[in-house]
Amino acid sequence: MASLYELTGIFKQINDMEGLDEETKADTLDSIDWTDQFEEKVENTVKVIKNKEADKKQLKEEIDRLTARCKSIDNDITRLKTGLQGAFEITGHDKVKGLLFTVYLAKNQPSVVVDEELLPKKYFVITKKPDKNAIKEVLNAGKKVKGATLQESRSLRIK
């Protein structure tokens, strides 16, 4: 059986033939059982799409499960490190050297603490992006917006 690509090529080749009327083109396609082959290929392709969508869903669920597990482990690590640092600070230890690990308290680089209410505006970064919903409303109302148009497209739907 021909592939979907080949069947589409056959259709285009027959459809583009000069001097053939529509009935002759239809008879030619019928003689090679084109419609049945095309519909079967479409059906089989949709089956593959559905299988891929199911695989994608399972992978996403597994990713979500592993992401949650990773976050739980990160929380455990943070809790253990915080407890260890608290123990060092309460007991006055700066360094403990063991057989496998050396653990010590180190000074970090100074970090900036910001109160946004008191911070001057010149220290804020402002990002610009178009409000596509507002633009669409204006365009749908029949008005023009320089630099914007409504563009229709088509997409495949499978039910």
N, C-alpha and C positions, 0 to 999 in steps of 0.2 A: 504494500500500500504506500502511496506517495505521502510525503510529509505535508504539513500545513503550508509551509513555504512553497513547496513544489505545486500544490493544488492552487494556491493563489497565483503563482506564475502561469499555470495553464489557463486559468480563468482570464487573466490579463491578456495573455497571448491571443486567445480566441476572441475576446471582446474587442481587441485593438485591430483585428483583421479588417482590411478595407474591402468593400464590395459585398460583404455578407449582411443579409438582413437579420433582424432580431430573432426570427423563427429558426433560421439556419444555425445561428449561434446557439440557441437553446437546444436544438436537436443534436448539435455536436457535443455539447456538454452532457446531455442525457445519454448519448451513445457511449460515453466513457464512464458513466455512473458517477459523474462529478459531484452532484448534490449530496448523494448518500455518503460518499467518501469524505466530503467537506464536513458534513454534520457529525459524522463519527469522529473525525479529528477534533472538532470543536468540543464535543462531549468528553473525549479522552483528555484533552488539554485542561478542561475545567476540573476533571478528577485530579490531575497532577497539581493544579493550583490549590484545590481544597486540601490535599495531603500536605503541601508546603505550608499552608496557613495553619494547619493543625500542628505541624512540627514547630513552627514559629511560636505558637501559643505555648506549647510545652517548654520550649527553650526560655521564653520570657518568664514563665512561672518558676523555672529552675533558677534563673538569674535572680529573680526577686527573693527566692528562698535563700540563695547563697549570699545575696547582698545583706539580708536581715541577719544571717549568721555572722557575716563579717563585721557588721555594726555591733553585734553583741560581743564579739571577741574584742573589738576596739574599746568598747565600754569597760570590759574586764581589765584590759591592759591599763587604761586610764585610772580605773579605781585602784589597781594594785600599785601603780607608780605613785599616785597621790598618797596612798597609805604609807608607802615606803618613805616618801619625802617627809611626810608628817612625823614619822618615827625618827628620822634623822634630825629634824628641827627640834623636836621635843627633848631628845636625848643629848643634843649638842654635838652629834657626830657630823664630821665633814666628809669622811672617807672611810670605807671598809674594804679591805683587800682580802679576797678569798682565793681558793685554789683555781677556780674557773673565771671569776669575774671580779672587777674592781668597780665599786659603786661610790660615787662622790657627788656632792652638791657643787654645781658650777654657777657662776654669775652669767646671766643672759644679757644680750644686747638690750639697751633701753627700748621700750616700746611706747608708741604714742597712744594715750588715752584721750578720747574725744567726747566732749559734751556738745552735741550738734545744735542745741538751743543757743549756746553762747558763742559758737564758732562763727567767725566772719564769713560772709558769702563767697569771698574770693578763694576760699579753700575747698569749695565744693566743685565736683565735676558734674557737668550737665550733659546728658546725652540726648540727641535729637533722633526721632524716628517718626515716620508718617503714621497718622491715625487713619488706617485703612477703613475702619468701620464708618467714621464720620465722612470720609471721602465718598464711600459707596452710597451713603444716604443722599448726599448732595447730587451725585451723578444719577441716581435712581429718580430723583425729583426733577430731572431734566435740565439741571444746570451744568455748566462747564467748570472744570477745575484744570487749570494749566498744569501740564505735566502728568495728568492722570486720565485714564480711560477705563471703561468697563470692557472686559474681554471675555467672550464666551469660549468655552472649550468643551470637549467631549471626553468621556471616560467610559470604560467598560464596566458594566454592572453584571453580577452573577447572582441569580436568585435560585 
